[in-house]
Amino acid sequence: MPHSLTTNFQSLLLQLAQQAQLRKLKIGTAESCTGGLIAAACTELAGSSQWFECGIVSYSNQAKQSLLGVNNQTLESYGAVSQEVVTEMVAGLLTRTNATTGVAVSGIAGPGGATAHKPVGTVCIAWQHLTQTYSKTFYFSGDRQAVRLATVQKALEGLIEITKAD
């Protein structure tokens, strides 16, 4: 892992910080495959306490249910790596915290965990700002670290986009 996540994502973090402060937003993260890397990148930036609210690492399905309110039926029907689950994760984040804007990620960083329909590098991300929500599935290449860092980048890019939207 790089010494400083901020170095890798400096430009994105500065844009996000500016948008969040301008609009008086509080950003939150609900992370599975990244294990807190998005929150870590945000909080490495000096002054992030002005706009970063919290990060929840919900690696297990039980944690997704208890911490974020993900429905067991959603997990059983679609699997943890699905747009349906990350949409419920981000909604749960915003209803359970003071965050106004959030991102949720769940994926298969590898090297194991893949299925025929969900190869290593499959990552689902959902963003929510107030009542606006969108999600997308990505297929990243590379090793575990590359998949996780690509996920952080897409998560930050999406947060910037959704905070510009309203």
C-alpha positions in Angstrom: 0.0 0.0 0.0 1.3 3.5 -0.8 2.7 5.5 2.1 0.0 8.1 1.6 -3.4 7.6 0.0 -3.7 11.4 -0.3 -0.7 11.4 -2.7 -2.5 9.1 -5.1 -5.8 11.0 -4.9 -4.7 14.6 -4.1 -6.6 16.3 -6.9 -9.9 14.3 -6.3 -9.7 14.9 -2.6 -9.2 18.6 -3.0 -12.2 18.8 -5.4 -14.3 16.8 -3.0 -13.3 18.9 0.0 -14.0 22.1 -1.9 -17.5 20.9 -3.0 -18.4 19.6 0.4 -17.4 22.8 2.2 -19.0 25.0 -0.3 -22.3 23.1 0.0 -21.9 22.4 3.8 -22.1 18.7 3.2 -21.0 15.8 5.5 -19.5 12.9 3.6 -19.8 9.3 4.8 -18.5 6.0 3.5 -19.9 2.4 3.8 -17.1 0.1 2.7 -16.6 -3.6 2.2 -13.9 -4.6 -0.2 -11.9 -1.4 0.4 -11.8 -2.0 4.2 -11.8 1.7 5.0 -9.4 3.0 2.3 -11.9 5.6 1.1 -12.3 7.0 4.6 -8.6 6.8 5.1 -7.9 8.8 2.0 -10.4 11.5 3.0 -9.1 11.8 6.5 -5.5 12.1 5.4 -6.4 15.5 4.0 -5.8 18.2 6.5 -9.1 19.9 7.5 -11.3 16.9 6.6 -13.1 17.2 9.9 -15.0 20.1 8.3 -16.6 17.8 5.8 -16.0 14.1 6.5 -18.6 12.6 8.9 -17.8 8.9 9.2 -16.7 5.7 7.7 -18.3 2.3 8.4 -16.4 -0.9 7.4 -19.0 -3.6 6.9 -17.0 -6.5 5.6 -19.3 -9.4 6.6 -23.0 -9.8 5.5 -23.9 -9.7 9.2 -22.2 -6.3 9.6 -24.0 -5.0 6.5 -27.3 -6.0 8.1 -26.6 -4.8 11.7 -24.7 -1.6 11.0 -26.4 -0.5 7.7 -29.8 -2.2 7.7 -29.2 -4.2 4.5 -32.1 -6.6 4.1 -31.2 -10.3 4.4 -33.5 -11.1 1.5 -31.5 -8.6 -0.7 -28.3 -10.4 0.2 -29.7 -13.8 -0.5 -31.3 -12.8 -3.8 -28.5 -10.7 -5.3 -25.3 -11.4 -3.2 -23.2 -9.0 -1.3 -21.5 -7.8 -4.5 -24.6 -6.2 -6.2 -26.0 -2.8 -7.0 -29.0 -3.7 -4.9 -26.9 -4.3 -1.8 -24.7 -1.2 -2.1 -27.8 0.9 -2.7 -29.2 -0.4 0.6 -25.7 0.2 2.3 -25.5 3.8 1.3 -29.2 4.5 2.2 -28.5 2.9 5.6 -25.4 5.0 6.1 -27.3 8.2 5.5 -30.3 7.2 7.8 -28.0 6.1 10.6 -25.5 8.9 10.6 -25.3 12.7 10.1 -23.8 12.2 6.7 -25.7 14.0 3.9 -23.8 12.4 1.1 -22.4 8.9 0.9 -20.7 6.2 -1.0 -21.0 2.4 -0.5 -18.7 -0.2 -2.1 -18.7 -4.0 -2.2 -16.6 -6.1 -4.5 -14.3 -9.0 -5.2 -10.7 -7.7 -4.8 -9.2 -11.2 -5.1 -7.3 -13.3 -5.5 -10.2 -15.6 -4.4 -13.9 -15.1 -4.1 -14.8 -15.0 -7.7 -17.8 -16.8 -9.3 -18.7 -17.5 -12.9 -20.8 -14.4 -13.0 -18.7 -12.2 -10.7 -15.0 -12.4 -11.6 -12.2 -10.9 -9.5 -12.3 -7.2 -10.0 -16.1 -6.9 -9.9 -17.0 -4.0 -7.7 -20.4 -2.4 -7.1 -20.6 1.2 -6.0 -23.6 3.3 -5.0 -23.6 7.0 -4.2 -26.4 9.0 -2.5 -26.8 12.7 -2.0 -29.9 13.6 -0.1 -32.6 11.7 -2.0 -30.6 11.2 -5.3 -29.0 7.8 -5.6 -27.2 6.0 -8.4 -25.1 2.8 -8.6 -22.8 1.1 -11.1 -20.9 -2.1 -11.5 -17.2 -1.9 -12.5 -14.8 -4.6 -13.6 -11.3 -3.6 -12.6 -8.2 -5.4 -13.6 -5.0 -6.1 -11.7 -4.1 -7.6 -8.3 -5.9 -7.0 -5.0 -4.2 -3.7 -4.4 -5.0 -2.4 -7.9 -8.7 -3.3 -7.6 -9.0 -1.6 -4.2 -7.2 1.6 -5.4 -9.3 1.7 -8.5 -12.4 1.4 -6.3 -11.2 4.3 -4.1 -10.7 6.5 -7.3 -14.2 5.7 -8.7 -15.8 6.3 -5.3 -14.2 9.7 -5.0 -15.0 10.6 -8.6 -18.7 9.7 -8.0 -18.9 11.7 -4.8 -17.6 14.8 -6.7 -20.2 14.3 -9.5 -23.1 13.7 -7.1 -22.3 16.8 -5.0 -22.3 18.9 -8.2 -25.6 17.6 -9.3 -28.1 19.5 -7.1 
